[in-house]
Amino acid sequence: MGLQLVPLFPLPLVLLPAMPLPLHIFEDRYKEMMGEIIAASEGGGAESEFGVVLAKDEGIINIGCTAVVQKVMRRYDDGRMDLLAVGQRRFRILGINEDRPYLRAEVEFFEDVDLTEVPTELKARAAVAHRRLLALEGREAEAGSTTRLSFRIACLLDDVDKRQMVLALRSEVERLEFLVKAVPEYVVKQERITLAKRVAPLNGHAKKLGTGDDH
C-alpha cells in the first residue's frame, strides 16, 4: 500500500482504529508536532495523521495505529493543549527518522489479508463477550457502529498486550477467536480487583461486634 513518513507519538497504551484518544500535550517537541498536524488538518493537507505506538522499557513496538485530531479541547497560554484524537489506520514501522525534534517513522499501512466471513457461532460468542465487558464498565453499546467488533471489544480491555495482539492480527476471525478465549479470564480478574478495592479500606479497621465496648 506504499510507504509514508509519519510523526510518531510513543505512549504506554495501544490505540485501535476508531478508538478515542484524549491527550494532554505539554512537551515542547510534541507541541511542535501537534501544531504542524493541526495546521495540516485545518488546511486540508495529507499530513494530518500521526502514529501512536506502544512504548515499553525495551523500546517501541513496531506495529501501531495512526490517529487524527478530532477536536482541540483547550489551548493554554504556555502552548500546552488538550486534544481529542481518534484511531485510524494500522501500520508497521520499517525505519526511524530522527531529523526532527520528534520521532518520525517510515511506515507501511496494512489491512486484513484474511477476509473470511465470521462464522455465526463465533459472532454470537463474541457478542456475549462484548456485552460482558460493557456491563463491567457500566456502559451501553453504541448503536449503528461500523467499526469491526474485534476492535470494539479490544477497546474495552485494559491490557496493552492483548490489545497489541488484536491490533497486529490480520483476520477478523482470528481476532475474535483470540478475544472470546481471553475475555472470560479478563472479566474474572477485573471483578476480583474491584472486590479487593472495596474490601481493602476495611482491613484492620473492622469493628468487633458484641463486645459491649462501643461508645
TALIN-V55258 format. One record per residue. RES is the residue in three letters. SS is DSSP state (H for helix, E for strand, - for the rest). PSI is psi in radians with two decimals (* if undefined). NEAR is the number of other C-alpha atoms within 10 Angstrom. Layout:
res=RES ss=SS psi=PSI near=NEAR
res=RES ss=SS psi=PSI near=NEAR
This chain:
res=MET ss=- psi=0.15 near=7
res=GLY ss=- psi=2.77 near=7
res=LEU ss=E psi=2.66 near=14
res=GLN ss=E psi=2.54 near=15
res=LEU ss=E psi=2.05 near=18
res=VAL ss=E psi=2.54 near=21
res=PRO ss=E psi=2.52 near=24
res=LEU ss=E psi=2.44 near=23
res=PHE ss=E psi=1.59 near=20
res=PRO ss=E psi=2.29 near=18
res=LEU ss=E psi=2.77 near=13
res=PRO ss=- psi=0.79 near=13
res=LEU ss=- psi=2.92 near=18
res=VAL ss=- psi=2.10 near=28
res=LEU ss=- psi=2.49 near=30
res=LEU ss=- psi=2.74 near=27
res=PRO ss=- psi=2.34 near=20
res=ALA ss=- psi=0.06 near=20
res=MET ss=- psi=2.26 near=20
res=PRO ss=E psi=2.54 near=18
res=LEU ss=E psi=1.70 near=18
res=PRO ss=E psi=2.38 near=16
res=LEU ss=E psi=2.47 near=14
res=HIS ss=E psi=1.98 near=15
res=ILE ss=E psi=2.06 near=18
res=PHE ss=- psi=-0.39 near=14
res=GLU ss=- psi=2.49 near=11
res=ASP ss=H psi=-0.74 near=13
res=ARG ss=H psi=-0.60 near=14
res=TYR ss=H psi=-0.43 near=20
res=LYS ss=H psi=-0.78 near=17
res=GLU ss=H psi=-0.81 near=15
res=MET ss=H psi=-0.86 near=20
res=MET ss=H psi=-0.58 near=21
res=GLY ss=H psi=-0.75 near=14
res=GLU ss=H psi=-0.71 near=14
res=ILE ss=H psi=-0.76 near=21
res=ILE ss=H psi=-0.71 near=20
res=ALA ss=H psi=-0.73 near=13
res=ALA ss=H psi=-0.68 near=15
res=SER ss=H psi=-0.77 near=17
res=GLU ss=H psi=-0.47 near=10
res=GLY ss=- psi=0.06 near=11
res=GLY ss=- psi=0.31 near=10
res=GLY ss=- psi=2.82 near=12
res=ALA ss=- psi=-0.34 near=9
res=GLU ss=- psi=0.86 near=18
res=SER ss=- psi=0.06 near=21
res=GLU ss=E psi=2.59 near=25
res=PHE ss=E psi=2.70 near=24
res=GLY ss=E psi=2.33 near=27
res=VAL ss=E psi=2.18 near=28
res=VAL ss=E psi=2.62 near=25
res=LEU ss=E psi=2.18 near=21
res=ALA ss=E psi=2.15 near=16
res=LYS ss=E psi=3.00 near=12
res=ASP ss=- psi=-0.62 near=6
res=GLU ss=- psi=-0.03 near=6
res=GLY ss=E psi=-2.94 near=9
res=ILE ss=E psi=2.61 near=16
res=ILE ss=- psi=2.49 near=16
res=ASN ss=- psi=0.06 near=16
res=ILE ss=E psi=2.20 near=22
res=GLY ss=E psi=-2.89 near=29
res=CYS ss=E psi=2.37 near=27
res=THR ss=E psi=2.84 near=25
res=ALA ss=E psi=2.75 near=26
res=VAL ss=E psi=2.63 near=21
res=VAL ss=E psi=2.06 near=21
res=GLN ss=E psi=-0.65 near=16
res=LYS ss=E psi=2.42 near=13
res=VAL ss=E psi=1.93 near=14
res=MET ss=E psi=-0.66 near=12
res=ARG ss=E psi=2.45 near=11
res=ARG ss=E psi=2.34 near=13
res=TYR ss=- psi=2.77 near=9
res=ASP ss=- psi=-0.51 near=6
res=ASP ss=- psi=0.17 near=7
res=GLY ss=- psi=-0.15 near=13
res=ARG ss=- psi=2.75 near=16
res=MET ss=E psi=2.54 near=20
res=ASP ss=E psi=2.15 near=16
res=LEU ss=E psi=2.73 near=19
res=LEU ss=E psi=2.03 near=18
res=ALA ss=E psi=2.96 near=21
res=VAL ss=E psi=2.45 near=21
res=GLY ss=E psi=2.57 near=24
res=GLN ss=E psi=-1.49 near=19
res=ARG ss=E psi=2.52 near=18
res=ARG ss=E psi=2.58 near=23
res=PHE ss=E psi=2.86 near=24
res=ARG ss=E psi=2.32 near=19
res=ILE ss=E psi=2.25 near=22
res=LEU ss=E psi=-0.39 near=14
res=GLY ss=E psi=2.69 near=12
res=ILE ss=E psi=2.40 near=15
res=ASN ss=E psi=2.22 near=14
res=GLU ss=- psi=0.51 near=9
res=ASP ss=- psi=-0.34 near=8
res=ARG ss=- psi=2.96 near=11
res=PRO ss=- psi=-0.47 near=11
res=TYR ss=- psi=2.76 near=16
res=LEU ss=- psi=2.52 near=18
res=ARG ss=E psi=2.75 near=21
res=ALA ss=E psi=2.50 near=21
res=GLU ss=E psi=2.06 near=17
res=VAL ss=E psi=2.75 near=22
res=GLU ss=E psi=2.13 near=17
res=PHE ss=E psi=2.62 near=17
res=PHE ss=- psi=2.70 near=14
res=GLU ss=- psi=-3.09 near=14
res=ASP ss=- psi=2.47 near=12
res=VAL ss=- psi=-0.41 near=10
res=ASP ss=E psi=1.92 near=12
res=LEU ss=- psi=0.40 near=11
res=THR ss=- psi=2.37 near=11
res=GLU ss=- psi=2.44 near=10
res=VAL ss=- psi=2.19 near=15
res=PRO ss=- psi=2.57 near=9
res=THR ss=H psi=-0.75 near=9
res=GLU ss=H psi=-0.76 near=9
res=LEU ss=H psi=-0.69 near=14
res=LYS ss=H psi=-0.70 near=18
res=ALA ss=H psi=-0.75 near=13
res=ARG ss=H psi=-0.66 near=16
res=ALA ss=H psi=-0.65 near=23
res=ALA ss=H psi=-0.66 near=17
res=VAL ss=H psi=-0.77 near=14
res=ALA ss=H psi=-0.71 near=21
res=HIS ss=H psi=-0.78 near=22
res=ARG ss=H psi=-0.66 near=16
res=ARG ss=H psi=-0.72 near=16
res=LEU ss=H psi=-0.69 near=23
res=LEU ss=H psi=-0.73 near=15
res=ALA ss=H psi=-0.66 near=12
res=LEU ss=H psi=-0.60 near=14
res=GLU ss=H psi=-0.11 near=10
res=GLY ss=- psi=0.61 near=8
res=ARG ss=- psi=2.92 near=10
res=GLU ss=- psi=2.68 near=10
res=ALA ss=- psi=2.53 near=11
res=GLU ss=- psi=2.21 near=8
res=ALA ss=- psi=2.40 near=6
res=GLY ss=- psi=0.31 near=6
res=SER ss=- psi=2.38 near=10
res=THR ss=- psi=0.01 near=9
res=THR ss=- psi=2.48 near=11
res=ARG ss=- psi=2.46 near=12
res=LEU ss=H psi=-0.66 near=17
res=SER ss=H psi=-0.70 near=26
res=PHE ss=H psi=-0.63 near=21
res=ARG ss=H psi=-0.65 near=19
res=ILE ss=H psi=-0.85 near=24
res=ALA ss=H psi=-0.52 near=27
res=CYS ss=- psi=-0.43 near=21
res=LEU ss=- psi=-0.05 near=16
res=LEU ss=- psi=2.10 near=18
res=ASP ss=- psi=1.09 near=13
res=ASP ss=- psi=1.85 near=13
res=VAL ss=H psi=-0.59 near=16
res=ASP ss=H psi=-0.71 near=13
res=LYS ss=H psi=-0.71 near=16
res=ARG ss=H psi=-0.72 near=22
res=GLN ss=H psi=-0.67 near=20
res=MET ss=H psi=-0.80 near=15
res=VAL ss=H psi=-0.73 near=24
res=LEU ss=H psi=-0.66 near=22
res=ALA ss=H psi=-0.53 near=19
res=LEU ss=- psi=2.44 near=16
res=ARG ss=- psi=0.62 near=15
res=SER ss=E psi=2.23 near=19
res=GLU ss=H psi=-0.64 near=21
res=VAL ss=H psi=-0.83 near=19
res=GLU ss=H psi=-0.71 near=15
res=ARG ss=H psi=-0.78 near=21
res=LEU ss=H psi=-0.67 near=25
res=GLU ss=H psi=-0.73 near=17
res=PHE ss=H psi=-0.76 near=17
res=LEU ss=H psi=-0.69 near=25
res=VAL ss=H psi=-0.41 near=21
res=LYS ss=H psi=-0.60 near=13
res=ALA ss=H psi=-0.58 near=14
res=VAL ss=H psi=-0.80 near=22
res=PRO ss=H psi=-0.79 near=13
res=GLU ss=H psi=-0.68 near=10
res=TYR ss=H psi=-0.76 near=16
res=VAL ss=H psi=-0.77 near=16
res=VAL ss=H psi=-0.77 near=11
res=LYS ss=H psi=-0.79 near=12
res=GLN ss=H psi=-0.64 near=15
res=GLU ss=H psi=-0.66 near=12
res=ARG ss=H psi=-0.71 near=12
res=ILE ss=H psi=-0.76 near=12
res=THR ss=H psi=-0.76 near=12
res=LEU ss=H psi=-0.73 near=11
res=ALA ss=H psi=-0.63 near=11
res=LYS ss=H psi=-0.60 near=11
res=ARG ss=H psi=-0.64 near=10
res=VAL ss=H psi=-0.59 near=10
res=ALA ss=H psi=-0.78 near=10
res=PRO ss=- psi=-0.33 near=10
res=LEU ss=- psi=-0.31 near=10
res=ASN ss=- psi=2.14 near=7
res=GLY ss=- psi=0.01 near=7
res=HIS ss=- psi=0.09 near=8
res=ALA ss=- psi=2.41 near=8
res=LYS ss=- psi=2.52 near=9
res=LYS ss=- psi=2.30 near=9
res=LEU ss=- psi=2.55 near=8
res=GLY ss=- psi=0.30 near=7
res=THR ss=- psi=-0.29 near=7
res=GLY ss=- psi=0.16 near=7
res=ASP ss=- psi=-0.01 near=7
res=ASP ss=- psi=2.43 near=8
res=HIS ss=- psi=* near=3
